[in-house]
Amino acid sequence: MEEVVIIGAGPCGLSAAAELQDVGFDPLVFEKENIVHSISCYPINMQFFSTPELLEIAGIPFNTPHEKPTRLEALHYYRTVAERRNFRIRRYEKVTEVVKEGDAFRVVSVNKVGVRSETMARAVVVATGYFDHPNRIGIPGEDLPHVSHFFREAHPYAGTRVVVIGGSNSAVDAALELERVGAEVTVVYRGPSVSANIKPWVRPVFDSKVAKGKIELLLESRVTRIGPAEVEIESNAAGGSGSGRFVRPADFVLAMTGFRPDRAFLRSMGVDAPDGTTPPAHNEETMETNVPGLFLAGVVSTGRDANEIFIETGRLHGRKIALALAERRKNGK
């Protein structure tokens, strides 16, 4: 019988493991890919918005000569944390089911070659993140092979026509990288301006590219259909050639529309987690859900806006969970 099982070895799951270690637990961590898989899926040249100290976990310094760490530095840092802390991590083993049985949980998992296992645990921490579940637009053509919700690097798109849907950091970063390799880029966004949260060292560069006509920016607009070589756009912008309904050629479409936690997985465990903007039921002081002994850590505890919680805040959930479980053990529960 395990005392604590953690589902997910992202930064928030690893932080929870470290906090639990610090109060005397030795948690078992399940990860369906490898540690911090979501960060490995970020664009190759990505630079974090956060400073290194805000990404630190487990009391281990994040050393970097840069003011803002890169994706590669983050991967190295979190690998180092896992190694130094000697976490028990079952890599490439996906948890498929969590069932409450009396005062314990039966955790069902399947490894990369299909072998099924069952692990009993007194408490479970769900730290599954959200990167595998993009926010779908729900338009015809969204599932065509040249459409993606993920962007890794610009080279495959060199010399092509790319429509980027969205106005957040991910959309702006992708547009800039695409323009640098010679892609013809159109950014389509429903708002009157791109997000106010664009990284301050990036925003002037993007605005300059738009002003010079190197990137086409269509505001107050949305893609209504994706075809094999074009997209249909509906715009509410006043005046100009970009108003009304029109078509833009597109060899590729990048839908940078964000991601969401898997609410269905939580509901299967008995957690009150309706779809929509309401966060799953949990005590913000302990992170325990309406299912006794089942806790949430990181972005999985949020509502629809996954950006409410990032590493710098989600990493603190582990301490709340550790203190709650330590107090419970002290009282013999």
C-alpha positions in Angstrom: 0.0 0.0 0.0 1.5 3.3 -1.1 0.9 6.3 1.2 0.7 8.8 -1.7 0.5 8.4 -5.5 1.0 11.4 -7.7 -0.3 11.4 -11.3 1.8 13.6 -13.5 5.5 14.5 -13.3 5.3 18.0 -14.6 6.8 20.9 -12.5 3.7 20.9 -10.2 3.8 17.2 -9.7 7.5 17.2 -9.0 7.1 20.1 -6.6 4.4 18.1 -4.8 6.7 15.1 -4.6 9.4 17.2 -3.0 7.1 18.8 -0.5 5.8 15.4 0.5 9.4 14.1 0.9 10.1 17.0 3.1 7.4 16.0 5.6 8.4 12.3 5.6 6.5 10.7 2.7 8.0 8.8 -0.2 5.4 9.3 -3.0 5.2 7.2 -6.1 4.8 9.3 -9.3 3.2 8.1 -12.5 4.0 9.9 -15.8 2.5 8.8 -19.1 5.5 10.2 -21.0 8.7 11.5 -19.4 9.1 14.2 -16.8 8.0 17.7 -17.7 6.6 16.4 -20.9 4.6 19.6 -21.6 7.8 21.7 -21.5 9.4 19.3 -24.0 6.5 20.1 -26.3 7.0 23.8 -26.1 8.5 25.6 -29.2 12.2 24.7 -29.4 13.3 28.4 -29.1 10.8 29.4 -26.4 11.8 31.7 -23.6 9.8 31.8 -20.4 8.0 34.8 -19.2 8.9 34.0 -15.6 12.3 34.6 -14.0 14.3 31.5 -12.9 13.5 31.9 -9.2 9.8 31.7 -9.9 10.3 28.3 -11.6 12.3 26.8 -8.8 11.1 23.8 -6.8 12.4 21.4 -4.2 14.7 24.1 -2.7 17.1 23.6 -5.6 18.3 26.8 -7.3 17.6 27.4 -11.0 21.0 28.7 -12.3 21.0 30.4 -15.6 23.0 33.4 -17.0 19.7 34.7 -18.6 17.1 36.9 -17.1 14.4 34.7 -18.6 15.2 30.9 -18.9 14.8 29.0 -22.1 12.9 25.8 -22.7 16.2 23.8 -22.9 17.4 25.2 -19.6 14.1 24.3 -17.9 14.3 20.7 -19.2 17.8 20.4 -17.7 16.7 22.0 -14.4 13.7 19.7 -13.8 15.7 16.6 -14.8 18.3 17.7 -12.3 15.7 18.1 -9.5 14.3 14.6 -10.2 17.8 13.1 -10.1 18.9 14.9 -6.9 15.7 14.1 -5.1 15.7 10.5 -6.3 12.0 10.6 -6.9 10.3 7.2 -7.6 8.9 7.8 -11.1 7.2 5.2 -13.3 7.9 6.8 -16.6 5.8 6.0 -19.7 3.0 4.5 -17.6 -0.4 6.1 -18.0 -3.0 6.1 -15.2 -6.2 5.0 -16.8 -8.5 4.7 -13.8 -8.6 5.8 -10.1 -11.3 4.1 -8.0 -12.1 4.8 -4.3 -12.3 1.6 -2.3 -13.1 2.3 1.3 -10.3 4.5 2.7 -7.9 3.8 -0.1 -7.7 4.2 -3.9 -7.1 1.6 -6.6 -4.9 3.2 -9.2 -4.9 1.4 -12.6 -2.1 2.0 -15.0 -0.8 0.8 -18.4 2.9 1.0 -19.4 4.3 1.7 -22.9 4.1 -2.0 -23.9 0.5 -2.4 -22.7 1.1 -4.1 -19.4 -1.6 -3.3 -16.9 -0.9 -2.7 -13.2 -2.9 -1.9 -10.1 -1.5 0.1 -7.2 -3.3 0.8 -3.9 -2.8 4.2 -2.3 -4.1 6.0 0.8 -4.0 9.3 -1.0 -3.8 10.5 -4.7 -2.6 13.8 -6.1 -3.7 14.6 -9.6 -1.2 16.9 -11.3 -2.0 16.1 -14.9 -1.7 19.5 -16.5 -3.5 20.3 -19.7 -1.2 20.3 -22.7 -2.8 17.2 -24.3 -6.2 18.9 -24.6 -6.2 21.9 -26.9 -9.2 24.2 -27.0 -11.0 23.2 -30.2 -12.5 25.9 -32.4 -15.3 23.7 -33.7 -15.2 24.7 -37.3 -15.3 22.6 -40.5 -11.8 21.5 -41.5 -10.2 21.7 -38.1 -9.1 18.0 -38.3 -7.4 18.2 -41.7 -3.8 17.0 -41.7 -2.3 20.5 -42.3 -4.0 21.9 -39.2 -2.2 21.8 -35.8 -2.8 23.1 -32.3 0.9 22.7 -31.6 4.0 24.7 -32.8 7.5 23.3 -32.3 9.7 25.2 -34.8 9.4 27.3 -37.9 11.7 25.4 -40.4 9.0 23.0 -41.8 6.9 26.0 -42.8 9.6 27.9 -44.6 8.4 29.3 -47.9 4.7 28.4 -47.3 1.6 30.3 -46.5 0.5 30.0 -42.9 -2.6 31.2 -41.1 -2.1 31.5 -37.3 -5.3 31.6 -35.2 -5.0 33.4 -31.9 -3.6 36.5 -30.2 -1.7 35.2 -27.2 2.0 34.8 -26.6 2.0 31.4 -28.4 0.4 32.9 -31.6 2.7 36.0 -31.6 5.9 33.9 -31.0 4.9 31.5 -33.8 4.2 34.3 -36.2 7.6 35.9 -35.6 9.5 32.7 -36.0 7.5 31.8 -39.2 8.2 35.3 -40.7 12.0 34.9 -40.0 12.1 31.7 -42.1 10.3 33.2 -45.1 6.8 32.0 -44.5 3.9 34.3 -45.6 2.0 34.8 -42.3 -1.5 35.9 -41.5 -2.6 36.2 -37.9 -6.4 36.0 -37.3 -7.7 37.1 -33.9 -11.2 37.7 -32.6 -10.2 40.6 -30.2 -9.6 44.3 -31.0 -5.9 43.9 -30.2 -3.6 41.0 -29.4 -3.3 40.1 -25.8 -2.1 42.7 -23.3 0.0 40.0 -21.8 2.4 39.6 -24.7 6.0 39.4 -23.5 7.1 43.0 -23.3 10.4 42.4 -25.2 8.4 40.7 -28.0 5.5 43.1 -28.5 7.5 45.9 -30.1 9.0 43.5 -32.6 5.7 42.0 -33.5 4.0 45.5 -33.9 6.9 46.6 -36.1 6.5 43.5 -38.4 2.8 44.2 -38.7 3.3 47.9 -39.4 5.8 47.0 -42.2 3.5 44.6 -43.7 5.7 41.6 -43.1 3.0 39.9 -41.0 -0.7 40.4 -41.8 -2.8 40.9 -38.7 -6.6 40.6 -38.9 -8.3 41.7 -35.7 -11.9 41.3 -34.8 -11.9 38.4 -37.1 -12.4 34.6 -37.0 -11.8 31.6 -39.2 -15.1 30.0 -40.1 -13.9 27.2 -42.3 -10.6 25.5 -43.2 -10.2 24.1 -46.7 -7.4 22.1 -48.2 -5.5 25.2 -49.4 -7.5 28.2 -48.0 -9.4 29.5 -45.0 -12.6 31.4 -44.9 -12.6 34.4 -42.6 -15.4 36.5 -41.1 -14.4 40.0 -39.9 -16.2 42.6 -37.9 -13.5 45.2 -38.4 -14.8 48.5 -39.7 -13.9 49.4 -43.3 -11.0 48.3 -45.4 -10.5 45.2 -47.6 -10.4 43.0 -44.5 -14.1 43.4 -43.5 -17.0 41.1 -44.2 -16.3 37.5 -45.4 -13.3 36.6 -47.5 -10.7 33.9 -48.2 -7.0 33.7 -47.5 -4.7 31.0 -49.0 -3.2 28.7 -46.5 -0.8 25.8 -46.9 -0.9 25.3 -43.1 -3.0 26.5 -40.2 -1.8 26.8 -36.7 -4.6 27.1 -34.2 -2.9 28.6 -31.1 -6.1 28.6 -29.1 -4.8 27.4 -25.7 -5.4 24.2 -23.7 -7.6 22.9 -21.0 -7.4 20.3 -18.2 -9.2 16.9 -18.7 -12.4 17.3 -16.7 -13.7 13.9 -17.8 -10.8 12.2 -16.1 -11.6 14.0 -12.9 -15.3 13.2 -13.1 -14.4 9.5 -13.6 -12.8 9.7 -10.1 -15.9 11.2 -8.5 -14.7 14.8 -8.5 -17.3 17.5 -9.0 -15.8 19.0 -12.2 -18.4 20.4 -14.6 -17.2 21.6 -18.0 -17.1 25.4 -18.3 -15.5 28.1 -16.2 -16.1 26.7 -12.8 -13.0 25.1 -11.2 -13.3 21.5 -9.9 -14.6 21.3 -6.4 -11.7 21.5 -4.0 -10.6 23.2 -0.7 -8.1 26.0 -1.6 -6.4 25.6 1.7 -5.6 21.9 1.3 -6.2 21.3 -2.4 -8.4 18.3 -1.4 -11.4 17.6 -3.7 -14.9 16.6 -2.7 -13.5 13.0 -2.8 -11.7 12.6 0.6 -8.0 11.8 0.0 -8.0 13.0 -3.6 -6.0 16.2 -4.2 -5.3 18.5 -7.1 -2.0 20.3 -7.9 -1.3 22.8 -10.7 -3.5 23.9 -13.6 -5.9 21.0 -13.2 -7.4 22.9 -10.3 -8.5 25.9 -12.5 -11.5 26.9 -14.5 -11.5 27.2 -18.2 -8.7 29.8 -18.2 -5.7 27.6 -17.8 -3.4 30.6 -17.6 -4.8 31.4 -14.1 -2.2 29.0 -12.8 1.3 28.5 -14.1 4.4 26.9 -12.7 5.2 29.9 -10.4 1.8 29.5 -8.6 1.0 25.8 -9.1 4.3 24.8 -7.6 2.9 26.0 -4.2 0.0 23.6 -4.2 2.3 20.7 -3.1 3.1 22.4 0.2 -0.6 22.7 1.0 -1.1 19.0 0.2 1.9 17.9 2.2 0.9 19.9 5.3 -2.6 18.5 5.1 -1.4 14.9 4.8 1.2 15.3 7.5 -1.5 16.7 9.9 -3.7 13.8 9.0 -1.0 11.2 9.7 -0.2 12.9 12.9 -3.8 12.5 14.0 -3.8 8.9 13.0 -6.2 9.3 10.1 
